[in-house]
Amino acid sequence: MRMRLVVAFILFFFIFLLSRVYYLSIKSNVYYEELANQNAIKTKFLAPIRGQIFDRNGTLLAVNDLGFNISIKPYLSIKKANKDILDRELQRLVELFPDLNVSVLARNYQRNDSYYNQNFIPVVDFITYDLMIPHFSELSFNENIRIEPTVKRKYPFGNLASHIIGYVGKANLEDVSENEIAKLTNYTGKSGIERYYNDILQGQKGVRVYKVNAFNKEVEQLSYTQANSQDIRLSLDIRLQSFIAELFDGNVGSVIVMDSNNGEILAAGSFPEYDINAFVTGISVKEWSELSNNLDHPFTNKLVNGLYPPGSVVKMGVGLALFNSHSINPRTSFYCDGNFEFGGRKFRCWNRNGHGYVDLRHAIKESCDIYFYEGGLSVGIDLISQTLGRVGFGAKTGVDLPNEFVGVVPSREWKIQRFKQPWYQGETLNTAIGQGNFLVTPMQIAKYTANIAKGAEVIPHFLKHTDKNETNRDIFTLFEKSQLPYIRDAMQAVANEQGGTAYRYLHNLPVKVAAKTGTAQVIGFSQADKNRVDETQLEYYTRSHAWLTSYAPYNAPAYVVTVLIEHGGRTISAGQATAQIYRKMAELGYFK
């Protein structure tokens, strides 16, 4: 019996041994073969060079400066014996490039040095081509240092169109986790066009597959796919953009010049602007503090993130709402004596002496408030808010800029949701003249003006040759289209007939303009801002804003010019700015 047990055990042991040999030699062969291939074949992903940005005439607005980055061999800070080597190499780099800081270089290196990192560690992101070339040979032969070509984003025009072009900055952890290209380049679009069209501009990664030997030396390239990127062309005309920036020097606000047929934006500015080059490699604490504490808020893109009451520029839209009631027509008149009493309160017209009997044409031409008080109260807020929402307010314009605000079109539903309160008729009076809780962006006003000029929806955009040219919707009813000629005629009277609120500035231009002026009350001034101003500044910052929106030529609308000057301007008025913009456009050949 014992002998049988011993024989069985020996047989079992040999069977187990044979099965193990079989597994190791046959079954696991594929697994180890794969491991061997991984050890011998390496894959490197290649970062694309970011696409450039051009204006409509081919002028470069965002380019890539050629230069080099510098990396140092790993493990030098971990092993005590190697620390002298690291210190020597860092000190040598500072001697060659005096603008570098040895402490910063050491911190960059030590942050990424570990036993698990076998790659050279980047310590300098960018050295210009001209600075590197005299020392290129010396550094190339240093086995502890690796230099590789790279590029850095540059904006040739500095602060010009800064809120539109935007900038690229160093990718953060969220950027890297969501975007594999940002992980390769370490940069991504942070604002403006750079952010909105980041997927196009950043391009596609390349791939290089190569074989290495036991000493990790490359012996053969197996395949290569080139990285690629795509340039984009904007509709901006940098000549007109430069002119407007000079015009607005020292003033605060925004300007939009747009093709009223296809929505291409020729020029646009949010003022004051700031130099976007400072943000590519990182802005200093001092620079950041100066910009963030500026009472004119240069960081705010006022084109799509500035919210203002529209004032009287909304009166064309309210006029359409009055016509939609069918109880008011272009010949309906209301009497203006300068005051309108309602609910025990006096609502005043800007003209304290009154305008007499006015119909819609004269109410728009002379910006009579009493007409819109009477008409607004007659038709009610429901019809007014519904019409205003349809012609472009309370919704995104669709412009190709990130984080566009929608503003507020007051209505019964909005007030209940926002404040849990009922609507009062006095609020209808404020809404009818573009005040109260009514808030819009300059981009919305430009789009609304283009919609009226064209008689259909116009979607503003900065990218030239875009499908948005073909997506205009029919937002006006047939009845409203029949009424638009009355609205347009009233707008041309604003600019071309004596008594028109913009006649002083616009009647003698090279092209006939249709326009509307407006005054927007300052709705709020934060306590933080109040604490930073003296009495003389406070008087300025509480003054009303000035609007002027327009299109030209009147008989064949081609371009919209919308101007908002905060607090009425320091050196120029909205009327003066608009007139000079049209003259410059004529000089550049836009009205031929």
C-alpha positions in Angstrom: 0.0 0.0 0.0 2.8 2.3 0.9 4.6 1.6 -2.3 1.5 2.5 -4.3 1.2 5.8 -2.5 4.9 6.6 -3.2 4.5 5.7 -6.9 1.3 7.8 -7.1 3.0 10.8 -5.5 6.0 10.5 -7.9 3.6 10.3 -10.9 1.6 13.2 -9.7 4.8 15.3 -9.2 6.1 14.4 -12.7 2.7 15.2 -14.3 2.6 18.6 -12.5 6.2 19.3 -13.6 5.5 18.4 -17.2 2.4 20.6 -17.2 4.3 23.5 -15.8 7.0 23.1 -18.4 4.4 22.9 -21.1 2.8 26.1 -19.8 6.0 28.1 -19.6 7.3 26.9 -23.0 4.1 27.0 -25.0 1.2 28.7 -23.4 3.0 31.7 -21.9 5.1 32.2 -25.0 2.7 34.8 -26.5 2.7 36.8 -23.2 6.5 36.9 -23.0 6.8 37.6 -26.6 4.6 40.7 -26.2 6.8 41.8 -23.2 9.9 41.4 -25.3 8.4 43.4 -28.1 7.5 46.2 -25.7 11.0 46.2 -24.5 12.4 46.4 -28.0 9.8 48.6 -29.7 8.9 52.0 -28.5 6.2 54.5 -29.5 6.6 58.2 -29.2 3.7 60.7 -29.7 4.7 63.9 -31.5 3.3 67.2 -30.5 1.8 69.3 -33.4 2.7 72.9 -34.0 -0.3 75.0 -33.2 -2.1 76.5 -36.2 -1.7 80.2 -37.0 -4.5 82.8 -37.0 -4.9 85.3 -39.9 -7.1 88.3 -40.5 -9.3 88.5 -43.6 -6.5 90.0 -45.6 -3.8 87.5 -44.6 -2.2 89.4 -41.8 -0.9 87.2 -39.0 -2.6 87.7 -35.7 -1.2 84.7 -33.8 2.1 83.1 -34.8 4.6 80.5 -33.4 8.1 81.8 -32.5 10.8 79.2 -33.1 13.0 78.3 -30.2 14.3 75.5 -28.0 13.5 73.8 -24.7 16.1 72.4 -22.3 15.9 69.2 -20.3 18.3 67.5 -17.9 19.1 63.9 -17.4 17.1 62.2 -14.5 18.3 60.9 -11.1 20.7 63.7 -10.5 18.9 65.1 -7.5 18.2 61.7 -5.9 21.7 60.3 -5.7 24.0 62.4 -3.5 26.9 61.6 -5.7 25.1 63.3 -8.6 24.0 66.5 -6.9 27.3 68.2 -7.8 26.6 67.4 -11.5 23.1 68.9 -11.3 24.4 72.1 -9.6 27.2 72.4 -12.2 24.8 72.0 -15.1 22.2 74.4 -13.7 24.9 77.0 -13.0 26.3 76.7 -16.5 22.8 77.3 -18.0 22.4 80.5 -16.0 25.9 81.6 -17.2 24.9 81.1 -20.8 21.4 82.6 -20.4 21.5 85.3 -17.6 17.7 85.8 -17.6 17.3 82.3 -16.1 17.1 81.8 -12.3 19.0 78.9 -10.8 16.5 78.4 -8.0 13.6 78.2 -10.4 15.5 75.7 -12.6 16.3 73.5 -9.6 12.7 73.6 -8.4 11.5 72.6 -11.9 13.9 69.7 -12.0 13.3 68.4 -8.4 9.6 68.5 -8.9 9.8 65.7 -11.6 12.9 63.8 -10.6 12.2 60.3 -9.2 13.2 56.7 -9.5 10.2 56.1 -11.7 11.0 58.7 -14.3 13.4 57.6 -17.0 12.9 60.6 -19.2 14.9 63.8 -19.4 13.3 66.4 -17.2 12.3 69.8 -18.7 13.7 72.8 -16.9 13.4 75.6 -19.4 10.3 75.8 -21.6 11.6 78.2 -24.2 14.8 79.9 -25.3 14.6 82.0 -28.4 16.4 80.8 -31.6 18.8 83.7 -31.6 19.9 83.2 -28.0 20.4 79.4 -28.4 22.3 79.3 -31.6 25.7 80.6 -30.2 25.6 77.8 -27.6 23.9 75.1 -29.5 27.0 73.0 -30.2 28.3 73.1 -26.7 24.9 72.0 -25.2 24.3 69.3 -27.9 27.5 67.5 -26.9 26.7 67.5 -23.2 25.3 64.1 -22.3 23.5 65.5 -19.3 21.5 68.0 -21.3 19.1 67.7 -24.1 17.8 70.5 -26.2 14.9 70.2 -28.6 13.2 72.5 -31.0 9.9 74.0 -29.8 7.6 77.0 -30.5 6.0 79.6 -28.3 2.8 81.5 -29.2 3.2 85.1 -30.1 0.7 87.8 -30.8 2.3 90.5 -33.1 -0.3 93.1 -32.3 0.0 92.8 -28.5 -3.2 94.1 -26.9 -5.1 94.7 -30.2 -8.3 92.6 -30.4 -7.2 90.8 -27.2 -10.6 89.7 -26.1 -11.4 88.3 -29.6 -8.1 86.5 -30.4 -7.7 85.3 -26.8 -4.5 83.6 -25.7 -3.0 80.2 -24.9 -1.6 79.3 -21.5 -0.1 76.4 -19.7 -2.4 73.4 -19.5 -3.7 72.5 -16.0 -4.6 69.1 -14.7 -8.1 69.3 -16.0 -6.9 70.3 -19.5 -4.5 67.5 -19.6 -7.0 64.9 -18.4 -9.5 65.9 -21.1 -7.2 66.7 -24.0 -4.4 64.4 -25.1 -2.8 67.1 -27.2 -2.6 69.5 -24.3 -0.7 66.7 -22.5 1.9 66.7 -25.3 2.2 70.4 -25.8 1.5 71.5 -22.2 -0.5 74.4 -23.7 -4.1 75.0 -24.6 -6.4 77.8 -25.6 -7.6 79.7 -22.6 -9.9 82.5 -24.0 -11.3 84.0 -27.2 -10.8 82.4 -30.6 -7.8 80.4 -29.2 -10.2 78.6 -26.9 -13.3 78.4 -29.0 -11.4 76.9 -32.0 -8.8 75.0 -29.8 -9.7 71.6 -31.3 -8.8 72.9 -34.8 -5.8 75.0 -33.9 -4.1 72.4 -31.7 -4.0 69.9 -34.5 -3.5 66.2 -34.5 -0.6 64.3 -32.8 2.0 62.4 -34.8 3.3 59.0 -34.0 6.8 57.5 -34.3 7.4 53.8 -33.7 11.0 52.7 -33.4 13.2 49.7 -32.3 15.8 50.0 -29.5 18.5 47.6 -28.4 19.4 46.4 -24.8 21.2 49.7 -24.2 18.0 51.7 -25.1 19.7 53.0 -28.2 17.5 53.4 -31.3 18.4 51.0 -34.1 15.5 51.3 -36.5 12.5 53.4 -37.2 9.5 51.2 -38.0 6.8 53.8 -38.8 6.2 57.6 -38.8 3.0 59.6 -38.9 3.5 63.4 -39.1 1.8 65.7 -36.6 -0.4 68.3 -38.3 -2.4 71.4 -37.5 -4.7 73.8 -39.3 -4.5 77.6 -39.7 -7.7 79.6 -39.5 -8.7 82.9 -41.1 -10.9 85.4 -39.3 -13.2 87.9 -40.8 -11.4 90.7 -38.9 -9.8 93.6 -40.8 -6.8 94.5 -38.6 -6.6 97.9 -40.3 -10.1 98.8 -39.2 -9.4 97.2 -35.8 -6.3 99.3 -35.3 -8.2 102.5 -36.2 -10.9 101.7 -33.7 -8.4 100.9 -30.9 -6.8 104.3 -31.4 -10.2 106.0 -31.5 -11.1 104.3 -28.1 -7.8 105.1 -26.4 -8.6 106.2 -22.9 -12.3 105.2 -23.1 -14.2 102.2 -21.9 -16.8 100.2 -23.8 -17.2 98.1 -26.9 -17.5 98.4 -30.7 -18.8 95.9 -33.2 -18.6 96.3 -37.0 -20.5 93.5 -38.8 -21.6 92.5 -42.2 -25.4 92.6 -42.0 -25.8 90.0 -44.7 -23.7 87.2 -43.6 -22.7 88.0 -40.0 -19.0 88.4 -40.6 -17.5 90.7 -38.0 -15.0 93.1 -39.5 -13.8 94.6 -36.3 -14.8 94.4 -32.6 -13.3 95.6 -29.4 -13.8 95.5 -25.7 -12.0 98.4 -24.1 -9.7 98.7 -22.3 -7.6 95.9 -23.9 -4.6 94.1 -22.4 -1.4 92.5 -23.8 -2.2 88.8 -24.4 1.5 87.9 -24.8 2.0 88.2 -21.1 -0.3 85.2 -20.5 1.5 82.7 -22.7 4.2 81.9 -20.2 2.5 83.2 -17.1 1.8 86.7 -15.9 3.5 88.3 -12.9 1.7 88.9 -9.6 2.2 92.7 -10.1 0.8 92.7 -13.6 -2.2 90.5 -12.5 -2.9 92.8 -9.6 -2.8 96.0 -11.7 -5.2 94.5 -14.3 -7.6 92.8 -11.8 -7.9 96.0 -9.7 -8.5 98.3 -12.7 -12.0 99.9 -12.3 -12.5 99.7 -16.1 -12.4 95.9 -15.9 -10.0 95.0 -18.8 -10.4 91.3 -18.2 -14.2 91.4 -18.9 -15.0 90.7 -22.5 -17.7 93.4 -22.7 -18.8 92.2 -26.2 -20.4 89.0 -24.8 -20.0 89.3 -21.0 -20.9 92.9 -20.4 -24.6 93.3 -19.3 -26.2 96.7 -19.7 -29.7 98.1 -19.9 -30.3 98.8 -23.7 -32.0 102.1 -23.1 -33.7 103.6 -26.2 -31.9 101.4 -28.7 -34.6 98.8 -27.9 -37.4 101.0 -29.1 -37.5 99.5 -32.6 -38.2 96.1 -31.1 -40.8 97.6 -28.8 -42.3 99.4 -31.8 -42.8 96.0 -33.6 -44.5 94.7 -30.5 -46.9 97.6 -30.5 -47.7 97.0 -34.2 -48.3 93.3 -33.4 -51.1 94.3 -31.1 -53.0 95.6 -34.2 -54.4 98.3 -32.0 -51.5 100.6 -32.8 -50.3 101.3 -36.3 -47.6 103.7 -37.8 -50.1 106.6 -37.8 -51.2 106.2 -34.1 -50.1 109.2 -32.1 -49.7 109.9 -28.4 -49.2 113.3 -26.8 -46.0 114.0 -25.0 -45.8 116.9 -22.5 -42.7 115.7 -20.9 -44.4 113.7 -18.1 -46.5 110.6 -17.7 -48.3 110.0 -14.4 -49.0 106.5 -13.4 -49.6 104.9 -10.0 -49.0 108.1 -8.2 -45.6 108.5 -9.8 -44.3 110.7 -12.6 -42.4 108.9 -15.4 -40.5 111.6 -17.3 -39.4 111.9 -20.9 -35.8 113.0 -21.5 -37.3 116.2 -23.0 -38.9 117.9 -20.1 -40.7 120.3 -22.4 -42.3 117.4 -24.3 -42.5 116.5 -28.0 -46.2 117.2 -28.6 -48.1 114.6 -30.7 -45.8 111.9 -31.9 -46.2 108.7 -34.0 -43.7 105.9 -34.1 -41.5 107.6 -36.6 -41.1 110.7 -34.6 -40.9 108.7 -31.3 -37.9 106.8 -32.7 -36.4 109.8 -34.4 -36.5 112.0 -31.3 -36.4 109.2 -28.8 -39.7 110.1 -27.1 -40.3 108.1 -23.9 -43.9 109.0 -23.4 -44.9 107.3 -26.7 -43.5 104.1 -25.4 -45.0 104.5 -22.0 -48.4 104.9 -23.5 -48.0 102.2 -26.1 -46.3 99.7 -23.7 -49.1 100.1 -21.1 -51.7 99.7 -23.9 -50.4 96.3 -25.2 -48.9 94.9 -22.0 -45.7 93.1 -21.1 -46.6 89.7 -22.5 -46.6 90.9 -26.1 -43.6 93.1 -25.6 -41.4 90.4 -24.0 -42.4 87.8 -26.5 -41.5 90.0 -29.5 -38.2 91.2 -27.9 -37.3 87.5 -27.3 -37.9 86.7 -30.9 -35.9 89.5 -32.4 -32.7 88.6 -30.5 -32.8 89.3 -26.8 -32.6 87.0 -23.8 -30.7 84.3 -25.8 -27.2 83.7 -27.1 -26.4 85.3 -30.4 -24.4 82.2 -31.6 -21.2 84.2 -31.9 -18.0 82.1 -31.9 -16.7 83.3 -28.5 -16.7 81.2 -25.3 -19.0 81.8 -22.3 -21.5 84.2 -24.0 -24.1 85.7 -21.6 -27.8 85.7 -22.4 -28.9 88.8 -20.6 -32.5 89.3 -19.3 -35.8 90.2 -21.0 -38.2 91.0 -18.2 -41.5 89.1 -18.2 -44.1 87.8 -15.8 -42.6 84.3 -15.9 -39.1 85.6 -15.4 -40.0 87.7 -12.3 -41.9 84.8 -10.7 -38.9 82.5 -11.2 -36.3 85.0 -10.2 -38.0 86.9 -7.3 -41.2 84.9 -6.6 -43.2 88.1 -7.0 -46.0 89.3 -9.3 -45.5 91.7 -12.2 -46.4 95.4 -11.8 -47.5 97.7 -14.7 -44.8 100.2 -13.7 -42.3 97.6 -14.7 -43.8 97.5 -18.1 -43.1 101.2 -18.5 -39.4 100.7 -17.6 -39.1 97.7 -20.0 -40.7 99.6 -22.8 -37.8 102.2 -22.8 -35.1 99.6 -22.1 -34.5 100.2 -18.4 -35.2 98.4 -15.2 -34.2 94.8 -15.2 -33.7 94.6 -18.9 -30.1 93.6 -19.6 -28.3 93.0 -23.0 -24.8 92.5 -24.3 -23.4 94.7 -27.1 -23.3 91.6 -29.4 -27.0 91.1 -28.9 -27.6 94.8 -29.9 -25.5 94.4 -33.0 -27.3 91.2 -34.0 -30.7 92.8 -33.4 -29.8 95.7 -35.5 -28.6 93.4 -38.3 -31.9 91.4 -38.0 -33.9 94.6 -38.6 -31.7 95.7 -41.5 -31.9 92.3 -43.2 -35.4 91.3 -42.2 -34.1 87.9 -41.1 -31.8 86.4 -38.4 -28.1 87.2 -38.8 -25.7 85.1 -36.8 -22.5 87.0 -35.9 -19.2 85.2 -36.3 -15.4 85.8 -36.5 -14.4 82.7 -38.5 -14.4 83.4 -42.2 -15.9 80.9 -44.6 -18.2 79.2 -42.1 -21.5 77.3 -42.4 -23.1 79.9 -40.2 -23.4 82.1 -43.3 -26.1 79.7 -44.4 -28.1 79.3 -41.2 -30.1 82.5 -41.1 -33.6 81.8 -39.8 -36.8 83.7 -40.7 -37.6 85.2 -37.3 -40.1 87.8 -38.4 -43.7 87.1 -39.2 -45.1 88.2 -42.5 -47.0 91.0 -40.8 -43.7 92.2 -39.0 -41.9 92.2 -42.4 -44.6 94.5 -43.7 -43.9 96.9 -40.8 -40.1 96.9 -40.9 -40.0 99.6 -43.6 -41.6 102.0 -41.1 -39.0 101.1 -38.5 -36.1 101.5 -40.9 -37.4 104.9 -42.1 -37.6 106.1 -38.6 -34.0 105.0 -38.0 -32.8 106.9 -41.1 -34.6 110.0 -39.7 -32.6 109.7 -36.5 -29.4 110.2 -38.5 -30.5 112.4 -41.4 -33.2 114.8 -40.3 -32.9 117.7 -38.0 -34.3 116.9 -34.6 -33.0 113.3 -35.0 -30.9 112.4 -31.9 -27.9 111.4 -34.1 -28.3 114.1 -36.8 -25.4 116.2 -35.4 -22.9 113.4 -36.1 -24.2 111.2 -38.9 -26.0 113.4 -41.5 -23.0 114.4 -43.5 -21.2 111.0 -43.9 -20.0 109.5 -47.2 -22.9 107.0 -46.9 -26.5 107.3 -45.7 -26.9 105.8 -42.3 -29.9 104.5 -40.3 -29.4 104.6 -36.5 -30.7 104.7 -33.0 -29.2 106.3 -29.9 -29.7 105.2 -26.4 -28.8 106.0 -22.8 -28.3 103.2 -20.3 -28.4 103.9 -16.6 -25.7 102.4 -14.4 -27.5 99.6 -12.6 -24.9 98.9 -10.0 -21.5 99.8 -8.6 -19.9 97.2 -6.3 -18.9 98.1 -2.8 -15.4 96.9 -3.6 -15.1 99.3 -6.5 -16.6 102.2 -4.4 -13.9 101.6 -1.9 -11.2 102.2 -4.5 -12.4 105.5 -5.9 -12.4 109.1 -4.7 -15.3 111.5 -5.0 -14.3 112.8 -8.5 -14.0 109.2 -9.8 -17.3 108.2 -8.3 -19.1 111.0 -10.2 -17.7 109.5 -13.5 -18.4 105.9 -12.7 -22.1 106.6 -11.9 -22.8 108.4 -15.1 -25.0 106.7 -17.7 -23.6 104.7 -20.6 -24.2 105.8 -24.2 -25.4 103.6 -27.1 -25.5 104.2 -30.8 -26.4 101.3 -33.1 -26.7 101.8 -36.8 -26.5 100.2 -40.3 -25.5 101.5 -43.7 -26.2 102.1 -46.5 -29.8 102.8 -45.6 -31.3 101.7 -48.9 -29.1 98.6 -49.3 -27.9 97.5 -45.8 -24.4 96.1 -45.8 -22.8 96.8 -42.5 -23.8 97.3 -38.9 -21.9 99.5 -36.4 -22.8 99.2 -32.8 -21.0 101.4 -30.2 -21.3 101.4 -26.4 -19.3 103.9 -24.4 -19.4 103.5 -20.7 -20.2 106.5 -18.6 -20.6 108.7 -21.8 -16.8 108.5 -22.6 -13.8 110.4 -21.4 -12.5 111.8 -24.8 -15.1 110.8 -27.4 -18.9 110.3 -27.6 -20.7 107.4 -29.2 -21.9 109.6 -32.1 -18.3 110.9 -32.8 -16.9 107.3 -32.7 -19.6 106.0 -35.0 -19.1 108.8 -37.6 -15.4 108.3 -37.6 -15.8 104.5 -38.1 -18.0 105.0 -41.1 -15.5 107.4 -42.6 -12.7 105.0 -42.1 -14.7 102.2 -43.7 -15.4 104.4 -46.7 -11.7 105.1 -46.9 -10.9 101.4 -46.9 -13.4 100.8 -49.7 -16.2 99.1 -47.9 -18.9 101.2 -49.6 -17.8 101.0 -53.2 
